[in-house]
Amino acid sequence: MTGSEWFASAPGGLNRYFTELFHALARQPGVTVSAAAFGAVSPDDPPGARSWGRTGGSTIDRARSAFLERADLRRADVLDRHFALYGPAAFARDGRVPLVVHFHGPWAAESRLTGQGELGTRAKYLIERVRYAGADRFVVLSNHFREVLSADYRVPAERIQVIPPGVDLTRFRATPIPTGAHRTVLCVRRLERRMGIDTLLRCWPGVVAEHPDARLVLVGTGTAEGELRAQAAGAGLGDSITFAGNVDDKQLTDLYEQAELTVVPTTALEGFGLIALESLAAGRAPIVTDCGGLPDSVRGLDSSLIVPARDADTLGARIVSALNGELPTPEQCRSHAETFSWDVTAERHLTMYQELKR
């Protein structure tokens, strides 16, 4: 497996997925798996975890070092690449290695939404096309990204496989919803424009008007943080909104226990939304938008948790009704999360690898 960064060094959805899938594959009997990415390898990582070096620095230098590092290819049955820019080509001295590409999202389109210019986004798209060429199988997390991969990258449908992600069920527990002076709504997202935090902030005055004891906690950082802080301050409700920045796993677990519900208000390019599964595993119902694969995380639990993207009025009304008690219980949320298991996800990957291995 080749990724971008280890989750311990650079928290984020792709890095969480890469790290958790590696752990789950390493638990499977009869399997030897190695994985390489940038950043420090954790003492908790299984044997086979390697680092290409520190995070940060020159992108060109990092891409070169990852491309030239081919230590495990000579004995690999399959190469599974999780980020287009990093990792060696699928060739060893004794021939070609079957290549699996995980499509976590359109890198170029995501960069365009963060404000990168047309030249840069075009270059990223061309890199993606080159690095996807010749892949034997593509893995996506939802039917939505299967459609994106087929339409925007011209990948034949028969080479695309949908494998939903898992969630670490040991990291979270479903605790009773707390009672106290404040009622917390939690949102864990990178603070980027496509994450829809601006929509959440637009609806928040209406929520507080109905529930003056409501508090919104925003976890994460990103390029839009300055404008979001200004938006929150301009609404005159600064004391009901907390920007918590980045938190570690223990702090995040505590925040879930303190929350009554969570919100995932993404407006574009959402492959699945691992954070929604984590919320469910912690016994907290997530209100999600109808963006990308997000509805897949809650549709089997309660379809009323799905609201239209960018619709502040509907989002606010659903948060108010949730605070009025219209939510699945912590036990129902946890039971639904248990249908998403990393071990099941790993087994589905192994079935695919067996079909492809040289």
Secondary structure per residue as TSV (DSSP state, phi and psi in degrees):
chain	resnum	aa	ss	phi	psi
A	1	M	-	360.0	139.5
A	2	T	E	-127.4	137.9
A	3	G	E	-127.3	-151.2
A	4	S	E	-108.9	-69.9
A	5	E	E	-136.3	154.3
A	6	W	-	-71.0	142.1
A	7	F	T	-59.5	-36.7
A	8	A	T	-61.8	-27.3
A	9	S	T	-94.4	-27.7
A	10	A	S	-147.3	87.4
A	11	P	-	-58.4	144.4
A	12	G	S	164.6	161.7
A	13	G	H	-61.0	-48.5
A	14	L	H	-60.7	-45.3
A	15	N	H	-69.1	-35.9
A	16	R	H	-61.9	-47.7
A	17	Y	H	-59.7	-48.8
A	18	F	H	-58.4	-46.8
A	19	T	H	-66.8	-44.5
A	20	E	H	-67.8	-39.0
A	21	L	H	-65.7	-39.5
A	22	F	H	-58.4	-46.8
A	23	H	H	-60.9	-43.5
A	24	A	H	-67.2	-39.8
A	25	L	H	-65.7	-38.7
A	26	A	H	-65.6	-23.0
A	27	R	H	-79.7	-15.0
A	28	Q	S	-74.7	136.9
A	29	P	T	-66.2	141.4
A	30	G	T	75.4	15.4
A	31	V	-	-117.2	133.2
A	32	T	-	-113.2	121.9
A	33	V	-	-130.4	137.1
A	34	S	-	-118.9	154.9
A	35	A	E	-147.3	136.5
A	36	A	E	-130.2	138.8
A	37	A	E	-160.8	175.3
A	38	F	E	-85.2	154.0
A	39	G	S	102.0	173.5
A	40	A	-	-75.3	137.2
A	41	V	-	-77.3	133.4
A	42	S	-	-80.4	147.0
A	43	P	T	-59.2	-21.1
A	44	D	T	-84.0	-9.4
A	45	D	S	-71.9	144.0
A	46	P	-	-67.5	165.7
A	47	P	T	-56.5	145.4
A	48	G	T	104.2	-10.0
A	49	A	E	-79.0	131.7
A	50	R	E	-135.6	157.2
A	51	S	E	-116.3	138.2
A	52	W	-	-83.6	-6.5
A	53	G	S	135.8	-173.2
A	54	R	-	-70.0	158.5
A	55	T	S	-75.5	161.5
A	56	G	S	81.5	-173.2
A	57	G	S	85.9	-170.5
A	58	S	-	-68.6	128.1
A	59	T	H	-63.0	-38.7
A	60	I	H	-64.4	-43.4
A	61	D	H	-64.2	-40.5
A	62	R	H	-66.9	-43.1
A	63	A	H	-61.9	-39.3
A	64	R	H	-65.6	-45.7
A	65	S	H	-65.8	-37.5
A	66	A	H	-70.7	-35.8
A	67	F	H	-68.6	-36.6
A	68	L	H	-83.2	-15.6
A	69	E	-	-82.2	109.0
A	70	R	-	-127.7	28.4
A	71	A	T	-58.2	-37.6
A	72	D	T	-97.8	-5.5
A	73	L	G	-67.5	-32.4
A	74	R	G	-64.3	-22.1
A	75	R	G	-118.0	14.3
A	76	A	-	-88.2	141.2
A	77	D	S	-84.5	-31.9
A	78	V	-	-147.1	142.4
A	79	L	E	-107.1	124.7
A	80	D	E	-116.2	109.6
A	81	R	E	-102.3	130.4
A	82	H	S	-108.4	-6.1
A	83	F	S	-147.9	130.8
A	84	A	T	-59.2	-37.1
A	85	L	T	-75.7	-29.5
A	86	Y	S	-111.8	144.9
A	87	G	S	113.9	156.2
A	88	P	-	-73.6	164.9
A	89	A	-	-69.5	159.8
A	90	A	S	-85.6	56.0
A	91	F	E	-136.0	133.4
A	92	A	E	-118.7	174.1
A	93	R	T	-61.6	-29.5
A	94	D	T	-98.4	17.0
A	95	G	E	127.0	-174.9
A	96	R	E	-76.7	142.6
A	97	V	-	-101.9	130.5
A	98	P	-	-54.0	135.8
A	99	L	E	-113.4	126.3
A	100	V	E	-108.6	134.2
A	101	V	E	-116.8	123.2
A	102	H	E	-86.7	119.3
A	103	F	-	-96.9	95.9
A	104	H	-	-85.1	-10.3
A	105	G	S	157.1	160.9
A	106	P	-	-76.6	102.1
A	107	W	H	-54.9	-46.6
A	108	A	H	-64.6	-45.4
A	109	A	H	-65.6	-37.9
A	110	E	H	-62.8	-40.3
A	111	S	H	-65.9	-36.4
A	112	R	H	-63.4	-38.9
A	113	L	H	-70.4	-21.7
A	114	T	T	-86.3	-0.4
A	115	G	T	104.3	5.1
A	116	Q	-	-68.2	146.5
A	117	G	-	-68.9	168.0
A	118	E	H	-64.1	-36.9
A	119	L	H	-62.5	-46.1
A	120	G	H	-65.6	-42.8
A	121	T	H	-69.3	-34.0
A	122	R	H	-65.6	-41.0
A	123	A	H	-62.0	-41.1
A	124	K	H	-64.8	-39.1
A	125	Y	H	-63.1	-41.9
A	126	L	H	-65.6	-38.8
A	127	I	H	-61.4	-44.1
A	128	E	H	-58.4	-47.8
A	129	R	H	-61.2	-41.3
A	130	V	H	-66.1	-44.4
A	131	R	H	-74.2	-21.4
A	132	Y	H	-84.5	-16.6
A	133	A	T	-59.8	131.9
A	134	G	T	83.3	1.7
A	135	A	-	-65.1	137.9
A	136	D	S	-80.2	-30.0
A	137	R	E	-152.7	143.2
A	138	F	E	-114.9	137.3
A	139	V	E	-111.4	128.7
A	140	V	E	-124.6	159.9
A	141	L	S	-90.8	-14.0
A	142	S	S	-152.4	163.0
A	143	N	H	-64.0	-30.7
A	144	H	H	-60.6	-46.1
A	145	F	H	-73.6	-22.9
A	146	R	H	-62.3	-41.6
A	147	E	H	-66.1	-40.8
A	148	V	H	-62.3	-46.1
A	149	L	H	-63.9	-39.4
A	150	S	H	-71.2	-44.6
A	151	A	H	-77.5	-44.2
A	152	D	H	-90.6	-22.9
A	153	Y	H	-119.6	3.4
A	154	R	-	57.5	39.4
A	155	V	-	-89.6	128.4
A	156	P	-	-59.3	139.7
A	157	A	G	-60.0	-32.5
A	158	E	G	-71.2	-11.8
A	159	R	G	-99.0	5.2
A	160	I	E	-109.4	131.6
A	161	Q	E	-124.7	129.9
A	162	V	E	-90.9	118.8
A	163	I	-	-129.1	105.9
A	164	P	-	-60.1	152.4
A	165	P	-	-77.1	174.6
A	166	G	-	-110.8	-176.5
A	167	V	B	-140.1	144.0
A	168	D	-	-77.2	99.9
A	169	L	T	-74.9	-13.2
A	170	T	T	-84.9	-17.8
A	171	R	T	-82.9	-21.6
A	172	F	-	-124.9	156.0
A	173	R	-	-139.6	149.8
A	174	A	-	-86.9	100.5
A	175	T	-	-95.1	157.9
A	176	P	-	-60.6	148.6
A	177	I	-	-65.7	129.2
A	178	P	-	-71.9	156.4
A	179	T	-	-117.9	140.9
A	180	G	S	177.7	-166.0
A	181	A	S	-70.5	-29.3
A	182	H	-	-123.1	153.7
A	183	R	E	-118.3	117.9
A	184	T	E	-98.7	130.6
A	185	V	E	-107.1	125.2
A	186	L	E	-109.7	136.1
A	187	C	E	-131.4	117.3
A	188	V	E	-112.4	105.2
A	189	R	-	-154.8	150.2
A	190	R	-	-65.8	139.7
A	191	L	-	-84.5	74.4
A	192	E	-	-120.9	158.1
A	193	R	G	-60.2	-37.6
A	194	R	G	-73.4	-7.9
A	195	M	G	-82.0	-7.2
A	196	G	T	76.5	15.3
A	197	I	H	-63.5	-32.2
A	198	D	H	-62.3	-37.4
A	199	T	H	-64.4	-42.4
A	200	L	H	-61.5	-41.7
A	201	L	H	-68.1	-33.1
A	202	R	H	-65.9	-34.7
A	203	C	H	-85.3	-13.5
A	204	W	H	-63.9	-38.4
A	205	P	H	-56.6	-36.9
A	206	G	H	-68.0	-34.8
A	207	V	H	-65.3	-46.5
A	208	V	H	-66.8	-31.0
A	209	A	H	-62.8	-34.5
A	210	E	H	-86.5	-32.6
A	211	H	-	-133.6	84.6
A	212	P	T	-60.8	-17.5
A	213	D	T	-89.3	4.6
A	214	A	E	-76.2	141.3
A	215	R	E	-130.2	136.3
A	216	L	E	-107.1	124.9
A	217	V	E	-113.5	120.5
A	218	L	E	-105.5	119.8
A	219	V	E	-107.7	127.2
A	220	G	-	133.4	167.8
A	221	T	-	-134.8	169.8
A	222	G	-	168.7	-178.3
A	223	T	T	-69.9	-19.6
A	224	A	T	-96.4	9.0
A	225	E	H	-61.2	-42.2
A	226	G	H	-60.8	-47.1
A	227	E	H	-70.2	-30.8
A	228	L	H	-71.1	-39.3
A	229	R	H	-62.9	-40.1
A	230	A	H	-65.4	-39.4
A	231	Q	H	-63.0	-43.1
A	232	A	H	-64.5	-42.2
A	233	A	H	-65.2	-39.1
A	234	G	H	-66.1	-25.2
A	235	A	T	-75.9	-10.7
A	236	G	T	72.6	20.1
A	237	L	-	-123.6	33.0
A	238	G	G	-57.1	-32.9
A	239	D	G	-74.9	-10.6
A	240	S	G	-100.3	1.4
A	241	I	E	-126.2	128.7
A	242	T	E	-120.7	127.4
A	243	F	E	-94.7	107.8
A	244	A	E	-90.4	-9.1
A	245	G	E	69.1	-159.7
A	246	N	-	-78.4	143.2
A	247	V	-	-131.4	157.6
A	248	D	-	-86.6	176.8
A	249	D	H	-61.1	-39.7
A	250	K	H	-64.5	-43.2
A	251	Q	H	-64.6	-38.7
A	252	L	H	-65.4	-42.3
A	253	T	H	-58.1	-43.7
A	254	D	H	-62.4	-40.2
A	255	L	H	-65.4	-38.7
A	256	Y	H	-60.5	-42.8
A	257	E	H	-65.1	-30.2
A	258	Q	H	-82.3	-15.5
A	259	A	E	-88.8	158.8
A	260	E	E	-98.1	-31.8
A	261	L	E	-160.8	171.2
A	262	T	E	-126.7	164.3
A	263	V	E	-132.4	134.2
A	264	V	E	-125.0	90.0
A	265	P	-	-95.7	30.5
A	266	T	-	-53.8	145.3
A	267	T	-	-112.9	-13.6
A	268	A	S	-159.9	147.8
A	269	L	-	57.5	51.7
A	270	E	-	-106.8	114.2
A	271	G	S	-72.3	-42.4
A	272	F	-	-153.7	-53.3
A	273	G	-	100.0	71.0
A	274	L	H	-57.8	-30.0
A	275	I	H	-65.0	-29.1
A	276	A	H	-66.7	-39.0
A	277	L	H	-66.5	-39.4
A	278	E	H	-62.7	-40.8
A	279	S	H	-60.7	-43.9
A	280	L	H	-63.9	-41.2
A	281	A	H	-62.4	-30.3
A	282	A	T	-85.7	4.4
A	283	G	T	80.2	19.0
A	284	R	-	-118.0	124.9
A	285	A	-	-71.0	130.9
A	286	P	E	-96.5	131.3
A	287	I	E	-86.0	122.5
A	288	V	E	-122.9	162.3
A	289	T	E	-91.7	169.0
A	290	D	S	-83.9	36.2
A	291	C	S	-95.7	124.5
A	292	G	T	56.1	-129.4
A	293	G	T	-90.6	2.3
A	294	L	G	-55.4	-43.3
A	295	P	G	-58.4	-26.0
A	296	D	G	-62.1	-24.1
A	297	S	G	-76.3	-23.5
A	298	V	T	-127.2	-7.1
A	299	R	T	-57.8	-37.7
A	300	G	T	-77.1	-4.7
A	301	L	T	-103.7	-57.0
A	302	D	-	-163.5	105.0
A	303	S	G	-68.8	-15.2
A	304	S	G	-72.2	-9.5
A	305	L	G	-75.8	-7.7
A	306	I	E	-97.4	124.6
A	307	V	E	-124.8	158.7
A	308	P	-	-65.5	138.2
A	309	A	T	-64.2	144.7
A	310	R	T	68.6	6.3
A	311	D	-	-98.9	92.0
A	312	A	H	-64.8	-37.3
A	313	D	H	-64.2	-46.2
A	314	T	H	-68.1	-40.1
A	315	L	H	-62.0	-45.8
A	316	G	H	-61.6	-42.1
A	317	A	H	-63.4	-37.5
A	318	R	H	-72.1	-34.2
A	319	I	H	-65.4	-42.2
A	320	V	H	-60.8	-45.8
A	321	S	H	-65.3	-33.3
A	322	A	H	-64.1	-43.2
A	323	L	H	-69.3	-19.1
A	324	N	T	-81.1	-4.5
A	325	G	T	111.5	-0.2
A	326	E	-	-87.1	76.0
A	327	L	S	-146.6	150.4
A	328	P	-	-62.4	150.8
A	329	T	-	-73.1	161.9
A	330	P	H	-54.9	-37.6
A	331	E	H	-67.4	-39.4
A	332	Q	H	-65.9	-40.7
A	333	C	H	-62.1	-46.0
A	334	R	H	-63.5	-42.5
A	335	S	H	-60.9	-39.0
A	336	H	H	-67.1	-41.3
A	337	A	H	-61.0	-32.9
A	338	E	T	-68.9	-10.7
A	339	T	T	-78.7	-9.4
A	340	F	S	-110.9	102.7
A	341	S	B	-120.4	136.3
A	342	W	H	-64.0	-31.6
A	343	D	H	-66.5	-40.0
A	344	V	H	-65.1	-41.9
A	345	T	H	-60.1	-43.2
A	346	A	H	-63.5	-41.4
A	347	E	H	-62.7	-38.5
A	348	R	H	-67.0	-36.8
A	349	H	H	-64.2	-43.4
A	350	L	H	-62.5	-38.6
A	351	T	H	-59.0	-43.8
A	352	M	H	-65.1	-45.0
A	353	Y	H	-59.1	-41.1
A	354	Q	H	-61.0	-36.2
A	355	E	H	-67.8	-27.0
A	356	L	H	-100.6	-22.5
A	357	K	-	-59.4	147.6
A	358	R	-	-80.8	360.0
